Amino acid sequence: QEPEEPIVPTSAFSSIGGFYFLIGKETLRSIIGSARWTINVAKIVTSAKFPAEVAESFYGVLQTYSSFHDCTDSLNCKLAEISTVHEPNINERIVLDELADLLPIRRKILNYNLFVDSSPKEQVETRAADGFLSPEEKLRGVFIQKIRGKSAIEHALAGAKVDLNVDVFAKVVNKGNLSGSAIIAFFNWAIKEPAIPKDARTYHIILKALGRRKFFDFMLVVLNKMRVGGIDPNLETLSIVIDSFVGACRISKAIKLYGEVEDLGLKRDADSLNVILGCLCRRNHVCVANSLFNSMKGKIAFNNTTHNILIGGWSKYGVIDEMERSLRVMVSDGFSADCSTFAYIIEGLGRAGQVDSAVEVFKNMDDKGCVPDVGAYNAIISCFISAGDLNESMKYYRCMLDDCDPDLGTYIKLIAAFLRTRKVADAIEVFDEMLGRGIIPTTGMITSIIKPLCSYGPPYAAMMIYKKARKVGCTISLSAYKLLLMRLSRFGKCNMMLNIWDEMQENGHSSDIEVYEYIITGLCNAGKLENAVLVMEDCLRNGLCPSKFVCRKLNSKLLTSNKVERAYKLHLKIKDARRKEKAWRYCRARGWHF
């Protein structure tokens, strides 16, 4: 006796008609033929709405079953009835639902509204999805997509809808990690735009960007295109190109380029020689500069600046013998020492530890017919700073006020020396005196002052420098803001910290993960947990996920305060943010742009 076989429900037979349209007649016949079912033909023919072809397939398959002969007449009647139907009336959704009972298909993942017309408002929101990106990020994002073809790239750049100007152009090529070909492609498109002037300044921007990344072949292409476009290179152009080669330690290439300087439309004279000598000495290749200087004797008429560049190069190392030799060559060529020469000699003597000799040279400047200028005073002040005698450096600073006006370099040296010895009051006094003379500090100088002040002691001195710099209109860098937030966070100065954060955002600086971590840590240290949670949620909404240390600290503070539910909800949000962060990191590592 054969074992009983499972009986298939009637609903399964009604889904076979839809299955026919999905997989075809032959596949359907094989599926039906391979099924070990006890077929109840009466239920099939009465419940299933099959096309004629499907019914015929059933007819051929059912002949193999023993129970088929019991209802042959019923099936023949049903086949005749089905044959009169030309178009099957089958709802696809019902078919798929019936198949879901028969096959391992999850109904939840089925989307029956794949093509739904969105409203105009939603379309506008979709088009503005990249609104959070800056103009330069939108343009750089075109090259992340790895579009092929010049016309396709230019079409994508034009489709970014960015108001292009020189500043945006410089930000695109100076930041990011574009390849050389991408920079050239962007430059070829941008130079056609009316907002980008076709002058030497634009070419200098692209040459600096290529040279900084060591794309020398592309740099020479731009240089050649500059000449073809009717723009003659100048000494600044030569300085950019040669400094790029020297900075990459390609000295022979730089010297070879100088030998071909006439092909660039420049003269091979003392001015062009001074450019390459200055680049070599500035990049600590004074020996090569000296060799080049000797090889050019008799070929080029030197000037006073040529000799001063060599003396200045040797003074950086405190090589007294070479300084004296270069000075003798200078005198033998018929040139007399000027204030720059004496400044280099004084600086070199100070670096060699011969402060007394430097003072003697400084005092004898009047006898040589040179009145000490700002450079000479800065050199003698640097000598005493190197010797650790700040009193003498301030003495010469007071003498300097009677003879000439100090410059920004003077105050940078003095303030840095006082901060190095932790004489904060004296540093602030000199800073106030600088502002009183109308000298506006640079952004880098403010950062260099705030950095040591935030490394020791309370943040009051750093806040004083910050407020005074803001009062005179000085631009504060993002690094300086981070230093202040870090120090205020450590001391729990929440009100000051939040004010600095607001001012940072008003100045156009966006908050990154470091800023959020400083704010959250500071609020936790002050016990303001609700505000810390709000900042954490804002950080997560912006796609940033703080470190595990910061999250663990806030979570432990919440649990200690018996805010278990709040801590649990925040934990779930952080967990979801970490999962998204991993996905974003995975996608960005493969060049997929959001």
C-alpha positions in Angstrom: 0.0 0.0 0.0 1.4 3.4 -1.0 1.9 5.9 1.8 -0.5 8.9 1.9 0.8 12.0 0.3 0.2 15.5 1.6 -2.9 17.2 0.1 -2.2 20.6 -1.4 -4.8 23.3 -0.5 -7.1 24.6 -3.1 -5.6 28.1 -2.9 -2.3 26.7 -4.2 -4.0 25.6 -7.5 -5.5 29.0 -8.0 -2.0 30.6 -8.0 -0.7 28.3 -10.8 -2.3 30.4 -13.5 -0.3 33.5 -12.4 2.8 31.3 -12.0 2.4 30.4 -15.7 2.9 34.0 -16.8 6.0 34.4 -14.6 8.0 31.2 -15.5 6.5 29.9 -18.8 4.8 26.7 -19.9 7.8 24.3 -20.0 9.0 25.2 -16.5 5.4 25.0 -15.2 5.0 21.5 -16.6 8.2 20.3 -15.0 7.1 21.8 -11.6 3.7 20.2 -11.8 5.1 16.9 -13.0 7.7 16.7 -10.2 5.1 17.4 -7.4 4.1 14.3 -5.5 0.5 15.4 -4.8 -2.8 13.5 -4.5 -4.6 15.5 -7.1 -8.3 16.3 -6.6 -9.2 17.2 -10.2 -12.6 18.4 -9.2 -11.1 21.1 -6.9 -8.6 22.1 -9.5 -11.0 22.7 -12.3 -13.6 24.5 -10.2 -11.3 26.8 -8.2 -8.5 27.7 -10.6 -9.0 30.2 -13.4 -6.4 29.0 -15.8 -5.6 29.9 -19.4 -6.2 27.2 -21.9 -2.5 26.4 -22.3 -2.1 25.9 -18.6 -5.1 23.7 -18.4 -3.8 21.6 -21.2 -0.5 21.3 -19.4 -2.4 20.1 -16.4 -4.2 17.6 -18.5 -1.0 16.1 -19.8 0.5 15.9 -16.3 -2.6 14.5 -14.6 -2.7 11.5 -16.8 0.1 10.0 -14.8 -2.1 9.9 -11.7 -4.3 7.0 -10.8 -7.1 9.2 -9.7 -7.3 11.0 -13.0 -9.6 8.5 -14.7 -12.3 9.1 -12.0 -13.1 12.6 -13.3 -12.1 12.7 -16.9 -15.5 14.0 -18.0 -15.4 16.9 -15.5 -12.0 18.0 -16.7 -13.0 17.8 -20.3 -15.9 20.1 -19.6 -13.7 22.5 -17.8 -11.2 22.6 -20.7 -14.0 23.4 -23.1 -15.2 26.2 -20.8 -11.7 27.7 -20.5 -11.0 27.6 -24.2 -13.7 30.2 -24.8 -11.9 32.7 -22.6 -9.4 34.8 -24.6 -7.9 37.0 -22.0 -7.3 35.8 -18.4 -8.4 38.1 -15.7 -5.7 37.7 -13.1 -4.7 40.2 -10.5 -0.9 40.1 -10.2 -1.0 41.0 -6.5 -3.4 38.1 -5.7 -1.2 35.7 -7.7 1.9 36.8 -5.8 0.1 36.5 -2.4 -1.0 33.0 -3.3 2.6 32.1 -4.4 3.8 33.4 -1.1 1.8 30.7 0.6 3.4 28.1 -1.6 6.9 29.4 -2.0 9.3 31.0 0.6 8.7 34.6 -0.5 8.4 37.4 2.0 5.5 39.6 1.3 6.9 42.6 3.2 9.7 43.2 0.7 7.3 43.3 -2.2 6.7 46.8 -3.5 3.6 47.1 -5.6 4.0 50.9 -6.1 7.3 51.1 -7.8 6.4 53.9 -10.1 4.5 56.6 -8.2 4.5 60.1 -9.4 6.0 62.4 -6.8 4.6 65.8 -6.2 6.5 68.9 -7.4 7.4 69.8 -3.9 9.1 66.4 -3.4 10.9 66.8 -6.7 12.3 70.2 -5.5 13.5 68.6 -2.3 15.2 65.8 -4.3 17.0 68.3 -6.5 18.2 70.2 -3.4 19.5 67.1 -1.7 23.1 68.3 -2.1 22.3 71.7 -0.6 24.4 70.9 2.4 27.6 70.7 0.2 29.7 73.8 -0.4 30.2 74.9 -4.0 33.7 73.5 -4.1 32.5 70.1 -2.8 29.8 69.9 -5.5 32.4 70.5 -8.2 34.9 68.0 -6.7 32.1 65.5 -6.3 31.8 65.4 -10.1 35.2 63.7 -10.4 34.4 61.2 -7.6 31.8 59.7 -9.9 34.6 58.9 -12.4 32.7 60.1 -15.5 34.4 59.3 -18.8 34.6 61.7 -21.6 35.5 65.4 -21.8 32.0 66.5 -22.8 30.4 64.4 -20.1 32.6 65.9 -17.5 32.0 69.4 -18.6 28.3 68.8 -18.8 28.3 67.4 -15.2 30.3 70.5 -14.0 27.9 72.8 -15.6 25.0 70.9 -14.1 26.3 71.5 -10.6 24.8 75.0 -10.8 27.6 76.7 -8.9 28.4 80.4 -9.1 32.0 80.0 -10.1 34.6 82.7 -9.1 38.3 82.8 -8.4 37.9 81.9 -4.7 35.8 78.8 -5.5 38.2 77.9 -8.2 41.1 78.0 -5.8 39.3 76.0 -3.1 38.5 73.2 -5.6 42.1 72.7 -6.7 43.8 73.4 -3.4 41.7 71.1 -1.2 40.7 67.5 -1.6 42.7 64.8 -3.4 41.9 65.3 -7.0 44.2 63.6 -9.5 46.3 65.5 -12.0 44.0 64.7 -14.9 41.0 65.8 -12.9 42.6 69.1 -12.0 43.4 69.7 -15.7 39.9 68.7 -16.8 38.4 71.1 -14.2 40.8 73.9 -15.3 40.0 73.4 -19.0 36.3 73.8 -18.1 36.7 76.7 -15.7 38.9 78.8 -17.9 36.1 79.0 -20.4 33.7 80.5 -17.8 33.3 84.3 -18.0 33.8 84.7 -14.2 37.4 83.3 -14.3 39.9 85.8 -15.7 42.4 84.5 -18.2 45.4 86.1 -16.6 48.6 85.0 -14.8 46.9 84.9 -11.4 44.6 82.1 -12.5 47.5 80.1 -14.0 49.5 80.6 -10.8 46.7 79.0 -8.7 46.6 75.9 -10.9 50.4 75.7 -11.0 50.7 75.8 -7.2 48.0 73.2 -6.8 49.8 70.8 -9.3 53.2 71.5 -7.9 52.1 70.9 -4.3 50.8 67.4 -5.3 54.0 66.7 -7.4 52.1 66.5 -10.7 55.0 67.9 -12.6 54.0 66.6 -16.0 50.6 68.3 -15.8 52.3 71.4 -14.4 54.5 71.7 -17.5 51.4 71.1 -19.7 49.7 74.1 -18.0 52.8 76.2 -18.4 52.9 75.4 -22.1 49.2 76.2 -22.4 49.8 79.5 -20.6 52.2 80.6 -23.4 50.0 79.3 -26.1 47.2 81.4 -24.7 49.2 84.5 -25.0 50.0 85.0 -21.3 53.7 85.5 -20.8 55.2 83.9 -17.7 56.9 86.2 -15.2 59.3 85.8 -12.3 56.5 84.7 -10.0 55.6 81.9 -12.4 59.2 80.8 -12.5 59.4 80.9 -8.7 56.3 78.7 -8.4 57.6 76.1 -10.9 61.1 75.9 -9.6 60.0 75.9 -5.9 57.8 72.9 -6.7 60.7 71.0 -8.1 63.1 72.0 -5.3 60.4 71.2 -2.6 60.2 67.7 -4.1 64.0 67.3 -4.0 64.2 67.3 -7.8 67.2 69.7 -7.9 68.5 68.6 -11.2 65.2 69.1 -12.8 64.9 72.6 -11.4 68.4 73.5 -12.6 67.6 72.1 -16.0 64.4 74.2 -16.2 66.4 77.3 -15.3 68.8 76.5 -18.2 65.7 76.5 -20.5 64.3 79.7 -19.0 64.6 81.5 -22.3 62.2 79.0 -23.9 59.6 80.3 -21.4 59.9 83.8 -22.6 62.1 85.0 -19.7 65.6 86.5 -19.7 68.5 84.5 -18.3 69.7 87.4 -16.1 70.4 88.1 -12.4 66.7 88.4 -11.5 65.9 84.9 -12.8 69.1 83.6 -11.1 68.0 85.1 -7.8 64.7 83.2 -8.1 66.3 79.8 -8.2 69.0 80.7 -5.6 66.3 81.9 -3.3 64.3 78.7 -3.7 67.3 76.6 -3.0 68.4 78.5 0.1 64.8 78.6 1.4 64.6 74.8 1.0 67.9 74.3 2.8 69.9 73.5 -0.4 72.5 76.2 0.1 75.4 74.1 -1.1 73.7 73.5 -4.4 72.9 77.2 -4.6 76.6 78.0 -4.0 77.6 75.6 -6.7 75.2 77.1 -9.2 76.4 80.6 -8.2 80.0 79.6 -9.0 79.0 78.1 -12.3 77.3 81.3 -13.4 80.3 83.5 -12.8 81.2 85.3 -16.0 78.0 84.3 -17.7 75.6 86.5 -15.8 76.1 89.9 -14.2 75.3 89.5 -10.5 73.7 92.2 -8.4 73.7 92.9 -4.6 70.6 90.7 -4.0 72.4 87.7 -5.5 75.2 87.9 -2.9 72.7 88.6 -0.1 70.8 85.5 -0.9 73.9 83.3 -0.5 74.9 85.1 2.8 71.4 84.6 4.1 71.5 80.9 3.2 74.7 80.3 5.1 73.5 82.4 8.1 70.6 79.9 8.6 73.2 77.3 9.6 75.6 79.7 11.4 78.5 78.8 9.1 80.7 81.8 9.7 83.5 80.8 7.3 81.2 80.6 4.3 79.5 83.8 5.3 82.9 85.6 5.4 83.9 84.1 2.1 80.7 85.2 0.4 81.1 88.7 1.8 84.6 88.9 0.4 83.3 87.8 -3.0 80.6 90.4 -2.8 83.2 93.2 -2.1 85.5 92.0 -4.8 82.6 92.2 -7.3 82.3 95.9 -6.5 79.2 95.7 -4.2 79.0 97.1 -0.7 77.2 95.6 2.2 73.7 97.0 2.9 71.3 96.6 5.8 70.1 93.2 4.6 73.7 92.0 4.5 74.4 93.1 8.1 71.1 91.6 9.2 72.1 88.2 7.8 75.6 88.4 9.4 74.1 89.3 12.8 71.6 86.4 12.6 74.4 84.0 11.6 76.6 85.0 14.4 73.7 84.6 16.8 73.0 81.1 15.6 76.7 80.3 16.0 76.5 81.5 19.6 78.7 84.5 19.1 76.4 87.1 20.5 79.2 89.5 21.4 80.4 89.5 17.8 76.9 90.1 16.7 76.5 93.1 19.0 79.8 94.5 17.8 78.7 94.2 14.1 75.4 95.9 15.0 77.1 98.8 16.6 79.5 99.3 13.7 76.8 99.6 11.2 76.7 103.3 11.5 80.4 103.5 10.8 79.8 101.5 7.6 77.2 104.0 6.4 74.2 101.8 7.2 71.6 103.0 9.7 70.0 99.9 11.4 66.6 99.2 10.0 63.8 96.8 11.1 65.7 93.7 9.7 68.9 94.5 11.7 66.9 95.1 14.9 65.0 91.9 14.4 68.3 90.0 13.9 69.9 91.3 17.1 66.7 90.7 19.1 66.7 87.1 17.8 70.3 86.7 18.9 69.4 87.5 22.5 66.3 85.4 22.4 68.4 82.4 21.2 70.8 83.1 24.1 67.8 83.2 26.5 68.4 86.8 27.5 64.9 88.3 27.2 65.8 91.5 29.1 68.4 92.4 26.5 66.0 91.6 23.7 63.5 94.0 25.2 66.2 96.6 25.7 67.0 96.6 21.9 63.2 96.6 21.3 62.9 99.9 23.2 65.9 101.3 21.2 64.2 100.2 18.1 61.1 102.3 18.8 63.3 105.4 18.7 64.9 104.6 15.3 62.2 102.8 13.3 58.8 101.2 13.6 58.7 97.5 14.4 56.9 95.1 12.1 54.8 92.0 12.7 57.9 89.8 12.7 59.3 91.7 15.7 56.2 91.0 17.8 56.0 87.4 16.7 59.6 86.8 18.0 59.0 88.5 21.3 55.6 87.0 22.1 56.8 83.5 21.2 59.8 83.9 23.4 57.7 85.0 26.4 55.2 82.2 25.9 58.0 79.7 25.6 59.3 80.7 29.1 55.6 80.9 30.4 55.8 84.7 31.0 52.1 85.2 30.0 51.7 88.7 31.4 54.7 90.0 29.4 53.4 88.3 26.3 50.0 89.9 26.7 51.6 93.3 27.3 53.6 93.1 24.1 50.4 91.9 22.3 48.5 95.0 23.5 51.4 97.2 22.4 51.3 95.7 19.0 47.5 96.3 18.7 48.1 99.9 20.0 50.4 100.5 17.0 47.8 99.5 14.6 49.5 96.2 13.6 46.8 93.6 12.9 48.0 90.0 13.7 47.5 87.3 11.1 45.3 84.3 11.6 48.3 82.0 11.9 49.8 84.3 14.6 46.7 84.2 16.7 46.6 80.4 16.5 50.3 80.2 17.4 49.6 82.3 20.5 46.5 80.5 21.6 48.1 77.0 21.2 50.7 77.4 24.0 48.3 79.3 26.3 45.8 76.3 26.0 48.6 73.8 27.0 49.0 75.0 30.6 47.0 76.8 33.2 43.4 78.1 33.0 42.0 79.4 29.8 41.6 83.0 30.8 44.8 84.3 29.1 43.8 82.5 25.8 40.3 84.1 26.1 41.9 87.5 26.5 43.9 87.1 23.3 40.9 85.8 21.5 38.6 88.7 22.5 41.2 91.3 21.7 41.9 89.8 18.3 38.2 89.7 17.6 37.8 93.3 18.6 40.3 94.5 16.0 38.7 92.4 13.3 41.2 89.5 13.1 40.0 86.3 11.5 40.1 83.3 13.9 41.0 79.9 12.5 39.0 76.7 13.1 42.1 75.3 14.9 42.1 78.2 17.4 38.4 77.6 18.1 39.0 74.0 18.7 41.8 74.8 21.1 39.6 77.2 23.1 36.7 74.7 23.2 39.0 71.9 24.3 40.4 74.0 27.2 37.0 75.4 28.3 35.6 71.9 28.2 38.3 70.6 30.4 37.6 73.3 33.0 33.8 73.0 32.8 33.2 76.6 31.6 30.0 75.8 29.8 28.6 79.3 29.2 31.9 80.5 27.8 32.2 77.3 25.7 28.7 77.7 24.2 29.4 81.3 23.4 32.6 80.4 21.6 30.7 77.7 19.7 28.1 80.2 18.6 30.7 82.7 17.5 32.6 79.9 15.6 29.4 79.1 13.6 28.7 82.8 13.0 32.2 83.1 11.4 31.4 80.3 8.9 33.2 77.4 10.5 31.2 74.1 10.5 31.2 71.8 13.5 33.1 68.6 13.1 33.3 65.5 15.3 36.0 67.1 17.5 33.9 70.2 18.2 30.9 68.0 19.2 33.1 65.9 21.5 34.5 68.9 23.3 31.0 70.3 23.8 29.5 67.1 25.1 32.5 66.5 27.4 32.2 70.0 28.8 28.5 69.7 29.5 29.0 66.3 31.1 31.7 67.8 33.3 29.4 70.5 34.4 26.5 68.1 35.1 24.2 69.5 32.3 23.2 66.1 31.0 20.0 67.2 29.2 21.9 69.7 27.1 24.6 67.1 26.5 22.0 64.7 25.2 20.6 67.4 22.9 24.0 68.1 21.5 24.6 64.4 21.1 21.4 64.0 19.1 22.3 67.0 16.9 25.6 65.4 16.3 24.0 62.1 15.2 21.5 63.9 13.0 24.5 65.6 11.2 25.9 62.2 10.3 28.7 62.3 12.9 29.2 59.7 15.6 31.4 60.6 18.6 34.0 58.3 20.0 33.1 55.4 22.3 34.8 57.2 25.2 32.5 60.2 24.9 29.4 58.1 24.4 30.3 55.9 27.4 31.0 58.9 29.6 27.6 60.4 28.8 25.8 57.1 29.2 27.4 56.5 32.6 26.4 60.0 33.7 22.8 59.3 32.7 22.7 56.0 34.5 24.2 57.6 37.7 21.4 60.2 37.6 18.8 57.4 37.3 17.8 58.4 33.8 17.8 54.8 32.5 15.1 55.3 29.9 16.9 58.4 28.5 20.2 56.5 28.4 18.6 53.5 26.6 17.0 55.6 23.9 20.2 57.4 23.3 22.1 54.1 23.2 19.7 52.9 20.4 20.3 56.1 18.4 24.1 55.8 18.8 23.9 52.2 17.7 22.0 53.1 14.6 24.4 56.0 13.9 27.5 53.7 14.1 25.9 51.3 11.7 25.3 54.1 9.2 28.8 55.5 9.8 30.3 52.1 8.8 28.1 52.0 5.7 29.2 55.6 4.8 32.8 54.8 5.3 32.5 51.7 3.2 30.9 53.6 0.4 33.3 56.5 0.5 36.2 54.2 0.4 35.0 53.0 -3.0 34.5 56.5 -4.3 30.7 56.6 -3.9 29.6 60.2 -3.3 26.7 61.2 -1.1 
